[in-house]
Amino acid sequence: MAFDTSMPILVVDDYNTMVRIIRNLLRQLGFTDVDDAADGSAALTKMHDRKYGLVISDWNMEPMTGYELLKQVRANPDISTTPFIMITAESKTENVIAAKQAGADNYIIKPFNAETLKHKIEAVFTA
């Protein structure tokens, strides 16, 4: 594996079940330091308090979406280089393009498994 499994990861999703699924998949991959936030604004607060090695965020959340979170992260010099993976149930090409243009390091379409997550994380850290 081309990444450090001890790095802190922030999972951002307003659906508790999805947070639990992602947390379990990360655990299967060997990650032990996983925080979570229920929306983009809560994630931003956590990111100002702690440096994360990776953010994995859902796109569709209220009141701040993952897309808005990504744009704010990339606009803030203190956290702009944080690796960011966007997750969504939307497989529309324009969403993938928008996320990439906003600075997403990778993009995962639900549903996904540990193998997919592993490959997407590896791609972020070997690019």
N, CA, C and O of each residue as an XYZ file, in Angstrom:
508
protein
N       0.833     -1.188      0.000
C       0.000      0.000      0.000
C       0.873      1.245      0.000
O       1.913      1.290      0.658
N       0.442      2.245     -0.738
C       1.236      3.459     -0.901
C       0.782      4.577      0.031
O       1.052      5.749     -0.230
N       0.101      4.228      1.105
C      -0.367      5.270      2.021
C      -0.166      4.826      3.460
O       0.012      3.642      3.748
N      -0.199      5.796      4.348
C       0.043      5.585      5.766
C      -1.284      5.301      6.473
O      -2.132      6.187      6.576
N      -1.466      4.080      6.958
C      -2.738      3.717      7.592
C      -2.922      4.356      8.970
O      -3.988      4.232      9.574
N      -1.888      5.039      9.468
C      -2.050      5.720     10.763
C      -2.495      7.179     10.591
O      -2.752      7.867     11.578
N      -2.587      7.655      9.328
C      -2.988      9.059      9.132
C      -4.449      9.260      9.552
O      -5.282      8.372      9.369
N      -4.745     10.424     10.109
C      -6.133     10.710     10.478
C      -6.994     10.975      9.235
O      -6.590     11.696      8.323
N      -8.179     10.381      9.225
C      -9.113     10.543      8.110
C     -10.409     11.144      8.641
O     -10.887     10.770      9.711
N     -10.966     12.072      7.884
C     -12.258     12.668      8.227
C     -13.302     12.188      7.224
O     -13.174     12.424      6.022
N     -14.339     11.511      7.726
C     -15.450     11.046      6.896
C     -16.604     12.015      7.107
O     -17.021     12.253      8.240
N     -17.124     12.575      6.010
C     -18.186     13.573      6.104
C     -19.425     13.050      5.381
O     -19.424     12.885      4.161
N     -20.478     12.794      6.148
C     -21.728     12.310      5.565
C     -22.845     12.575      6.567
O     -22.663     12.387      7.770
N     -23.997     13.012      6.072
C     -25.118     13.304      6.960
C     -25.940     12.054      7.278
O     -26.911     12.124      8.031
N     -25.556     10.927      6.712
C     -26.284      9.683      6.922
C     -25.428      8.767      7.789
O     -24.421      8.230      7.326
N     -25.833      8.588      9.064
C     -25.028      7.831     10.023
C     -24.659      6.435      9.549
O     -23.555      5.958      9.811
N     -25.583      5.777      8.850
C     -25.314      4.428      8.355
C     -24.147      4.447      7.365
O     -23.297      3.557      7.384
N     -24.111      5.459      6.507
C     -23.016      5.566      5.532
C     -21.696      5.836      6.236
O     -20.668      5.282      5.846
N     -21.701      6.672      7.260
C     -20.488      6.931      8.036
C     -19.978      5.618      8.617
O     -18.782      5.329      8.559
N     -20.884      4.829      9.174
C     -20.508      3.547      9.771
C     -19.937      2.596      8.712
O     -18.947      1.911      8.972
N     -20.543      2.546      7.534
C     -20.064      1.681      6.447
C     -18.653      2.098      6.025
O     -17.763      1.257      5.904
N     -18.455      3.392      5.803
C     -17.132      3.876      5.372
C     -16.094      3.621      6.461
O     -14.971      3.205      6.173
N     -16.471      3.869      7.700
C     -15.562      3.624      8.836
C     -15.139      2.151      8.865
O     -13.964      1.844      9.064
N     -16.098      1.244      8.666
C     -15.798     -0.190      8.656
C     -14.900     -0.578      7.484
O     -13.989     -1.392      7.638
N     -15.160      0.008      6.309
C     -14.308     -0.266      5.149
C     -12.883      0.224      5.403
O     -11.915     -0.462      5.073
N     -12.763      1.406      5.988
C     -11.435      1.942      6.308
C     -10.725      1.047      7.319
O      -9.521      0.816      7.208
N     -11.463      0.546      8.296
C     -10.891     -0.358      9.291
C     -10.378     -1.632      8.612
O      -9.307     -2.133      8.954
N     -11.153     -2.156      7.642
C     -10.714     -3.343      6.888
C      -9.400     -3.089      6.159
O      -8.591     -3.999      5.975
N      -9.198     -1.833      5.747
C      -7.974     -1.460      5.040
C      -6.827     -1.134      5.998
O      -5.708     -0.866      5.561
N      -7.106     -1.157      7.304
C      -6.064     -0.941      8.298
C      -6.022      0.434      8.926
O      -5.161      0.701      9.765
N      -6.940      1.320      8.539
C      -6.968      2.660      9.120
C      -7.604      2.623     10.507
O      -8.625      1.966     10.709
N      -7.004      3.324     11.450
C      -7.486      3.289     12.830
C      -7.940      4.649     13.351
O      -8.707      4.719     14.312
N      -7.476      5.726     12.726
C      -7.761      7.074     13.221
C      -8.787      7.741     12.299
O      -8.424      8.462     11.370
N     -10.070      7.491     12.569
C     -11.137      7.988     11.693
C     -12.108      8.851     12.495
O     -12.722      8.385     13.455
N     -12.238     10.110     12.090
C     -13.218     11.039     12.657
C     -14.382     11.158     11.686
O     -14.281     10.737     10.533
N     -15.486     11.729     12.151
C     -16.589     11.979     11.227
C     -17.263     13.303     11.536
O     -17.175     13.830     12.645
N     -17.940     13.823     10.522
C     -18.706     15.063     10.635
C     -19.993     14.869      9.848
O     -20.011     14.169      8.836
N     -21.086     15.500     10.324
C     -22.410     15.287      9.732
C     -22.703     16.178      8.527
O     -23.667     15.936      7.802
N     -21.879     17.210      8.305
C     -22.068     18.068      7.135
C     -20.807     18.880      6.904
O     -19.861     18.823      7.690
N     -20.807     19.639      5.813
C     -19.629     20.399      5.435
C     -19.172     21.417      6.455
O     -17.972     21.582      6.672
N     -20.114     22.103      7.086
C     -19.696     23.131      8.047
C     -19.069     22.502      9.290
O     -18.096     23.031      9.829
N     -19.618     21.382      9.746
C     -19.018     20.667     10.886
C     -17.627     20.154     10.499
O     -16.707     20.165     11.317
N     -17.479     19.710      9.256
C     -16.181     19.226      8.777
C     -15.150     20.350      8.762
O     -14.006     20.152      9.169
N     -15.557     21.535      8.289
C     -14.627     22.674      8.261
C     -14.133     23.013      9.659
O     -12.948     23.282      9.859
N     -15.042     23.000     10.622
C     -14.657     23.276     12.011
C     -13.611     22.272     12.475
O     -12.598     22.650     13.063
N     -13.859     20.984     12.208
C     -12.906     19.945     12.614
C     -11.570     20.109     11.898
O     -10.514     19.881     12.488
N     -11.616     20.505     10.622
C     -10.380     20.661      9.850
C      -9.539     21.840     10.331
O      -8.326     21.861     10.119
N     -10.164     22.810     10.969
C      -9.405     23.927     11.526
C      -8.786     23.550     12.862
O      -7.800     24.151     13.288
N      -9.373     22.543     13.529
C      -8.860     22.092     14.817
C      -7.794     21.007     14.689
O      -6.972     20.826     15.587
N      -7.814     20.286     13.563
C      -6.920     19.141     13.407
C      -6.525     18.972     11.944
O      -7.328     19.218     11.044
N      -5.289     18.552     11.712
C      -4.821     18.307     10.335
C      -5.133     16.852      9.965
O      -4.699     15.920     10.642
N      -5.886     16.680      8.885
C      -6.250     15.346      8.412
C      -5.403     14.955      7.207
O      -5.017     15.797      6.396
N      -5.126     13.667      7.111
C      -4.363     13.156      5.981
C      -5.235     12.935      4.765
O      -4.742     12.847      3.640
N      -6.562     12.843      5.001
C      -7.507     12.587      3.915
C      -8.912     12.944      4.381
O      -9.281     12.691      5.528
N      -9.696     13.539      3.473
C     -11.118     13.786      3.718
C     -11.894     12.957      2.700
O     -11.603     12.992      1.504
N     -12.883     12.211      3.187
C     -13.787     11.455      2.325
C     -15.168     12.019      2.590
O     -15.717     11.851      3.679
N     -15.736     12.695      1.584
C     -16.986     13.426      1.807
C     -18.080     13.043      0.819
O     -17.838     12.869     -0.375
N     -19.285     12.919      1.351
C     -20.467     12.754      0.519
C     -20.728     14.076     -0.199
O     -20.354     15.136      0.301
N     -21.356     14.022     -1.347
C     -21.696     15.231     -2.109
C     -22.966     15.873     -1.555
O     -22.997     17.072     -1.277
N     -24.020     15.057     -1.398
C     -25.350     15.575     -1.046
C     -25.566     15.626      0.459
O     -25.849     14.609      1.093
N     -25.430     16.814      1.020
C     -25.680     17.023      2.448
C     -26.289     18.405      2.629
O     -26.154     19.276      1.770
N     -26.955     18.590      3.748
C     -27.484     19.897      4.140
C     -26.882     20.250      5.493
O     -26.616     19.333      6.270
N     -26.655     21.490      5.821
C     -26.849     22.688      5.017
C     -25.690     22.951      4.050
O     -25.874     23.678      3.074
N     -24.497     22.379      4.292
C     -23.375     22.591      3.370
C     -23.039     21.272      2.674
O     -22.738     20.275      3.330
N     -23.090     21.275      1.360
C     -22.807     20.053      0.592
C     -21.313     19.744      0.585
O     -20.484     20.583      0.939
N     -20.996     18.530      0.178
C     -19.598     18.138      0.037
C     -18.890     18.955     -1.032
O     -17.699     19.243     -0.920
N     -19.630     19.323     -2.064
C     -19.065     20.154     -3.135
C     -18.693     21.535     -2.598
O     -17.617     22.051     -2.899
N     -19.582     22.133     -1.803
C     -19.284     23.434     -1.187
C     -18.118     23.316     -0.211
O     -17.269     24.204     -0.133
N     -18.085     22.200      0.539
C     -16.971     21.952      1.461
C     -15.659     21.900      0.686
O     -14.680     22.542      1.066
N     -15.645     21.137     -0.398
C     -14.442     21.010     -1.218
C     -13.959     22.378     -1.695
O     -12.767     22.674     -1.611
N     -14.870     23.212     -2.194
C     -14.481     24.537     -2.680
C     -13.900     25.385     -1.551
O     -12.929     26.112     -1.761
N     -14.489     25.298     -0.352
C     -13.977     26.080      0.781
C     -12.621     25.575      1.249
O     -11.748     26.361      1.617
N     -12.448     24.243      1.232
C     -11.155     23.666      1.618
C     -10.069     24.143      0.646
O      -9.001     24.580      1.074
N     -10.338     24.061     -0.638
C      -9.342     24.450     -1.646
C      -9.049     25.951     -1.607
O      -7.965     26.373     -2.011
N      -9.987     26.759     -1.131
C      -9.799     28.212     -1.066
C      -9.058     28.653      0.200
O      -8.648     29.809      0.303
N      -8.885     27.752      1.155
C      -8.255     28.107      2.428
C      -6.798     27.619      2.437
O      -6.558     26.412      2.423
N      -5.837     28.528      2.458
C      -4.419     28.137      2.378
C      -3.979     27.176      3.488
O      -3.060     26.384      3.283
N      -4.619     27.236      4.652
C      -4.222     26.375      5.770
C      -4.557     24.900      5.531
O      -3.878     24.015      6.050
N      -5.604     24.640      4.745
C      -6.049     23.253      4.551
C      -6.186     22.874      3.072
O      -6.666     21.788      2.750
N      -5.766     23.766      2.181
C      -6.017     23.584      0.744
C      -5.367     22.358      0.125
O      -5.820     21.875     -0.913
N      -4.308     21.847      0.751
C      -3.606     20.696      0.162
C      -4.108     19.355      0.712
O      -3.587     18.302      0.344
N      -5.103     19.390      1.577
C      -5.631     18.148      2.151
C      -6.230     17.278      1.041
O      -7.107     17.733      0.307
N      -5.762     16.026      0.912
C      -6.352     15.131     -0.091
C      -7.851     14.957      0.160
O      -8.286     14.844      1.306
N      -8.633     14.935     -0.918
C     -10.094     14.973     -0.801
C     -10.717     14.007     -1.802
O     -10.492     14.114     -3.007
N     -11.505     13.060     -1.286
C     -12.247     12.126     -2.140
C     -13.734     12.408     -1.975
O     -14.255     12.433     -0.860
N     -14.407     12.620     -3.099
C     -15.848     12.888     -3.108
C     -16.601     11.579     -3.340
O     -16.223     10.773     -4.190
N     -17.676     11.381     -2.567
C     -18.522     10.199     -2.727
C     -19.936     10.656     -3.054
O     -20.443     11.608     -2.461
N     -20.569      9.970     -4.006
C     -21.942     10.318     -4.342
C     -22.656      9.152     -4.996
O     -22.024      8.239     -5.528
N     -23.951      9.189     -4.951
C     -24.769      8.212     -5.671
C     -24.985      8.677     -7.104
O     -25.456      7.912     -7.946
N     -24.640      9.936     -7.378
C     -24.813     10.520     -8.707
C     -23.661     10.127     -9.611
O     -22.505     10.420     -9.305
N     -23.958      9.474    -10.707
C     -22.886      9.087    -11.629
C     -22.846      9.988    -12.863
O     -22.243      9.642    -13.879
N     -23.492     11.141    -12.760
C     -23.516     12.070    -13.893
C     -22.111     12.589    -14.192
O     -21.368     12.989    -13.296
N     -21.777     12.571    -15.469
C     -20.458     13.022    -15.905
C     -20.188     14.457    -15.468
O     -19.067     14.787    -15.080
N     -21.207     15.313    -15.528
C     -20.980     16.720    -15.154
C     -20.616     16.873    -13.678
O     -19.884     17.792    -13.313
N     -21.129     15.969    -12.821
C     -20.759     16.016    -11.399
C     -19.296     15.630    -11.201
O     -18.579     16.258    -10.422
N     -18.861     14.585    -11.917
C     -17.468     14.163    -11.822
C     -16.556     15.294    -12.292
O     -15.548     15.589    -11.648
N     -16.903     15.920    -13.400
C     -16.115     17.031    -13.946
C     -16.096     18.203    -12.971
O     -15.044     18.792    -12.725
N     -17.263     18.543    -12.413
C     -17.346     19.657    -11.453
C     -16.474     19.388    -10.228
O     -15.765     20.280     -9.763
N     -16.524     18.165     -9.707
C     -15.715     17.810     -8.535
C     -14.227     17.902     -8.867
O     -13.446     18.429     -8.075
N     -13.838     17.400    -10.015
C     -12.427     17.466    -10.425
C     -11.982     18.919    -10.597
O     -10.893     19.296    -10.163
N     -12.830     19.732    -11.231
C     -12.484     21.141    -11.445
C     -12.389     21.896    -10.124
O     -11.601     22.834    -10.000
N     -13.186     21.492     -9.139
C     -13.160     22.144     -7.827
C     -11.970     21.674     -6.990
O     -11.672     22.249     -5.943
N     -11.296     20.623     -7.461
C     -10.088     20.180     -6.764
C     -10.177     18.834     -6.076
O      -9.303     18.503     -5.275
N     -11.206     18.044     -6.362
C     -11.282     16.700     -5.763
C     -10.137     15.857     -6.302
O      -9.828     15.897     -7.492
N      -9.508     15.091     -5.410
C      -8.410     14.223     -5.826
C      -8.932     12.929     -6.436
O      -8.261     12.300     -7.254
N     -10.138     12.539     -6.027
C     -10.747     11.350     -6.604
C     -12.236     11.381     -6.347
O     -12.736     12.256     -5.640
N     -12.953     10.414     -6.927
C     -14.415     10.423     -6.933
C     -14.893      8.978     -6.852
O     -14.439      8.135     -7.625
N     -15.794      8.685     -5.935
C     -16.331      7.329     -5.790
C     -17.844      7.383     -5.931
O     -18.506      8.235     -5.338
N     -18.379      6.466     -6.723
C     -19.825      6.386     -6.905
C     -20.366      5.233     -6.061
O     -19.869      4.109     -6.129
N     -21.398      5.533     -5.261
C     -22.048      4.508     -4.425
C     -22.849      3.568     -5.314
O     -23.347      3.994     -6.356
N     -22.985      2.318     -4.939
C     -22.326      1.649     -3.809
C     -20.892      1.266     -4.185
O     -20.553      1.157     -5.363
N     -20.067      1.067     -3.169
C     -18.680      0.666     -3.405
C     -18.238     -0.264     -2.285
O     -18.895     -0.366     -1.249
N     -17.116     -0.939     -2.507
C     -16.605     -1.884     -1.503
C     -15.197     -1.475     -1.064
O     -14.663     -0.464     -1.521
N     -14.612     -2.266     -0.183
C     -13.290     -1.949      0.363
C     -12.234     -1.898     -0.738
O     -11.329     -1.065     -0.695
N     -12.349     -2.784     -1.719
C     -11.377     -2.826     -2.812
C     -11.411     -1.525     -3.623
O     -10.367     -0.964     -3.955
N     -12.614     -1.058     -3.932
C     -12.758      0.205     -4.667
C     -12.174      1.357     -3.854
O     -11.423      2.179     -4.380
N     -12.522      1.411     -2.573
C     -12.014      2.473     -1.699
C     -10.492      2.433     -1.648
O      -9.838      3.473     -1.732
N      -9.929      1.239     -1.509
C      -8.474      1.073     -1.461
C      -7.833      1.621     -2.736
O      -6.858      2.370     -2.666
N      -8.376      1.252     -3.903
C      -7.809      1.717     -5.172
C      -7.905      3.238     -5.308
O      -6.975      3.878     -5.801
N      -9.028      3.817     -4.872
C      -9.197      5.269     -4.971
C      -8.220      6.000     -4.047
O      -7.650      7.026     -4.418
N      -8.033      5.456     -2.834
C      -7.068      6.068     -1.892
C      -5.658      5.933     -2.436
O      -4.889      6.893     -2.415
N      -5.309      4.741     -2.925
C      -3.977      4.537     -3.495
C      -3.714      5.505     -4.635
O      -2.618      6.053     -4.747
N      -4.716      5.719     -5.484
C      -4.562      6.627     -6.625
C      -4.261      8.055     -6.157
O      -3.490      8.772     -6.797
N      -4.867      8.461     -5.049
C      -4.636      9.808     -4.515
C      -3.186      9.955     -4.047
O      -2.570     11.001     -4.251
N      -2.642      8.909     -3.419
C      -1.320      9.022     -2.825
C      -0.175      8.571     -3.732
O       0.991      8.650     -3.346
N      -0.502      8.102     -4.928
C       0.552      7.737     -5.866
C       0.552      8.642     -7.085
O       1.393      8.503     -7.973
N      -0.399      9.572     -7.122
C      -0.512     10.478     -8.288
C       0.621     11.479     -8.320
O       0.685     12.311     -9.224
